[in-house]
Amino acid sequence: MDDKTLKALTKNFPDSVVKDAPKGKFGKYVPHHIYTQRLVDVIPGGYDFTYEVIRGKDNGIIGAQCTLYIKSTEQTIQEVGDVDMNALNRNITESELLKLAVSDGIKRCCMRLGIGLELWTGDTSEEEHYRDTTTTVAKPVAQPKPKAEEPVKFLDEDPSDMLNRLRSALQHHEKNEQLRKLIKDKAWSDWKKNNKETDVSKWTEQDFDAFMDLFVDYQSSEGDDLISSLSAEFGTVIDKTDEHKVCPKCNKSDDIIDNRQKKAEAPDGSNIKKIPDFTCQVNNQYNTENNGCGWGGYIGGKGDKEVPSHWV
């Protein structure tokens, strides 16, 4: 793995995706789907991730032996993904327990590569945390019967914040608005088929992570194959990101020219003031490198002369 790739892979996570630890946990954390996205973005197709189930004395799932294999360096990393005791006590399904264990396992494997390492180097080490919680034995005291444990909400504020957070996460993972909607629809269809909670305001942290898993799974499918299959079902997928201005007429992006600065600098009365704000330039004596269709568009224009709003 070259230095440039390693640097991109181990770059600190932005503060916007770093969460405070839930009650009873230590340190800050980043949801596991963000780790997966980092691998997909930096080394797409350059890794394999597998796991084996670990069962306890009662044959219940208590963890997962996870293996991350980096193809370019032939590096094999193995870590054990743990299941939180609170989850074990909530009597959730085996599939949900396995997802929690695998989620923890992939984060620990990534940590060995240096991904998210800044989250593991705080004032309290993992060993100190577990030692501190087990060395002091309190005398038994009669306690009132505890109330049933409420699922931990992803946010503790207005319920609509969960929906806003979901939108933000989807935008973070897929910049292309049209493609993002198609992938989200696919994931949502699967979500409903599995009788999951469809009221996003009622989602727990586990619901959020599970849906983002679905989204990332579709997104990380064979790139072009995913776009082709979605296009066949929903129509042509057009790249609308700021970095790729696609001509509304010929659907090409290589020959789009922004004329706004040229127009602004032209003297009053010059015909340059009248040219389109954006053009898909054709090949001629002045533009020998271009092979566009000749389309021209104006900011605020109408019909076929309208400039896409995300260009400005």
N, C-alpha and C positions, 0 to 999 in steps of 0.2 A: 504494500500500500504506500503510495507516494506521500510526501509531506503535505502537499496541498489537500489531498483527500482526507488525510488524518486530521488536519486542522479544521476542515469543514465538519467532519464527523464529531469532533470533540468540543466544538464551540459551545460556550456556556448557553444554557437555555435563557430566552428572554424572560424578564420578570413577569410578563403578562400570563405565562403558563405555569409559573411556580405557585404552588398552593401551600397554605399552612397545614401542619399535620393535624389529623382528627384528634379528638380528645383521647388521651391514653397512649398516643404515639409520640415519636420523637422526630425532630428535624422537619424540614420542608420536603415537598415531593412534587414530581411532575407526573401526570397521568400516563399510563403505559402506552397509550396510542400515540402520544407525542414522540416517545422513543422509537416506536415502529416507523413513524413518519420520517424521522431523521435518517433511519437506515434506507427507507424507500427513496428519499430525496437525494442522498449522497452516493449510495452504492446500489442503485436499482438492479435487482437480479444478481447482485454480487454476494449474496449470503443465503444460508439455509438455516431454518430454525425448527428444531424438533423437541419433543418432550416425552417422558415416560411417567405414568401415574405412580405416586407413592401412597400406599395405604397403611392405616394404623392397625392396632390389635383387633379392632372390631370390623376390619375390612373397609372402613370408611376412608374417603380421600382426605389426606392431611397435607399433601404437597405434590410437587412435580419436579422430576429431574430434567432440567432444561439444557439443551445444547445449541449453541450458536456457532456456525461454521462460516468463516470468512474465506471466500474462494481465492481472492488475489494473493493472500499470504498463507493459505492452507492452514489457518489458525482455528483450532477448536477450543471453545470456551464452554465449560460446564458449571452450572450453578443450580442450587435447589430453591425453587419457588415455594414460599410458605403460604399457609392459609391462616388468616387472622382468627384468634380464638373467639372473638365476638361473632364472626361469621359462622364458625363451627357450632356455636351455641344457639344460633337463630334457626337451625333446622332447615336451611335452604337446600335446594336440590344438588345432586352430585355434579351436574353440568356446571352450575354456578360456582360451586367450590373449585372445580377444576379450572374454570376461567380465572378465578382469583389467584390460584397458585401459579398458573402459566403467566399471568400478568406480572406477578412479582418476579418470576424467574427471568423473563426477558429483560426486565429492568436491571436485575443483578448481573446478567451476562453483559449487557451494554456497559455497565459500570466498569467491568474488567477491561473494556476497550478504552475507557476514559470518557464515555458519554455520560453526562450528568454527574461527573465525579465531584463537582463543586457542591452538590447536595449532600454528599456523604462525608464532608470534611468540616463539619460544624464543631461547636464546643463540646458536644456530648457524642461519644462514639457509640456504635451499635452495641458493643460488648458492655460498656458502662451502663447503657440503658437497661439491658436485660439483667445485669447484676444488681442494679439499684432496685429493680422491681421485685427481686426474689429474695434478697438477703434479710429484709425486715419482716418478721412474722408477728402480726398483731394478734392480741388475745381476742377470742371470739366474743362478740357483743351482740346481744339480741337486737335485731333490726326489724323494722316494719316490712311487710311484704312489698317487694319492689314492684313498681308499675311495669307493665310490658314495655320493652325497649322500642322506642320509635326509630324508624329508619333514618339514617343521617341524610339530611338534605344536602344537595350540592351547594346551594346557597341558602342563607338564613334570612334573606330579605324578601322583597315582593315576589310572589310566584312567577310573575312575568319575566323576572331576571333570568330564570332558567332557560326560557326560550331565547332571550337575547344572547345568553352565553353560548347556546347551541349554534345560533347563527354565526357568532363570532368564530367559533371553533371550525365550522364548516368552511367559512371564508379563508381562515388561516391555512387549511389543508388543500383547498382547491380555488385558485384565483379566477379561473374561467367560470363566469356566472352561469352560462348555459350548461356547461358540462357538470358543474356542481349540482344544479337542479336535477339533472338526469340521474346522477349517482345517488343523490339523496332520495329520489323517488324509488329507485331500486331497493335501497336499504330500508326505507319506510314500509314498502310492500312486504318484505321479509319479516320486519318487526311485527306487523299486524298479524301475519300468518301464524306467528308463534305466540299470539295472545299476550303480547307485552303491553305495558301501560301506555296508552295513547294520549293521555293528558300530560303534556310535558311539564306543566307546573307542579305535578305530583312526583316527578322523577327524583330518585335518590342518586347518589354518586355512582352506584353500580349501574343504574339504568343509563346514565350519561355515557359511561365508559363502554358499555355493551353496544350502544347504538353507534358510537364512534368507531368501534371495531368493525361493525358491518360496513360503514362508509369507507374506511381505509382499505378493507378487504377488496371492495369493488374497485376502488381507485388504483390500488396497486396491482390489479390484474394486468395482463399483458398490454400495457400502454395503448398502442395503436389498435389492437384487437378490441379493447374496451370501447374506444371511440367509435370503431366501425360497427360493433354490435349495437351500441346505443343509438347511433345514427340510423341504422336500419329500422329500429323500433320507433324512435321518436322524431326522426328527421335529421337533417345535416347539422353537425356540430361545428359552429364557427368560433374560432378563437377570438375572444373579445378583451383579452388582457391589454393593459396599457402598453406592454412591451411589444405587442404584435397587432398593429393596426391593419385590419383586413379590409380590402376594398369591397364596398357593398355591391359593386357591379360584377367584378370578375373573381372575387374571393381570393385574391393574391395579396401578399403583404410586402413583397420585396421592393415595390416601386412607389410606395406611398410617400409623398413629399409634403412637409409642413411649410406653407408659404407665409405664415403669419408674421414672422420677423421681417421678411423681405418687404411685405406690404407696409408694415409699420415704419420702416426706414425709408420708403420711397417718398419723393417730394410730392407736395400737393399738386393735383392735376395730372400726375403720371398715370398711364394706363395700368401700371403694376398694381395700383390700388384696387383695380377692378377684377383681378384674377381670383380664382377660388382660394379659399383658406387652405384646403388640402387637395392634392391632385394625385392621380395614379398615372405617372408620367410614361409617355410612349418613347420609343427609340427614335431619335432624330439627331441632327448634327450638333444640337446643344446638349442632348441627354443620351449619349451613346451607351451608357451603362444600363439604361432603363428599358423595360419591356412591358410596361403597363398597358391598360386598356383606354386611357384617356379620360376616365371619369374625373369630375371636379365637384367638390362639395363646399357648402358655406355653413358656418356656424349660425344656427337659427334658420337654415334653409328648410324647404319643404319637399316632400316626395323624394325623387331620386337625387336631389341636390342636398339632402339633409346629411349633416355630419353626425356620426354616432356620438351620443352624449358622453361616453367614457373617454373619448379622445381629448376632451377639453377640460 
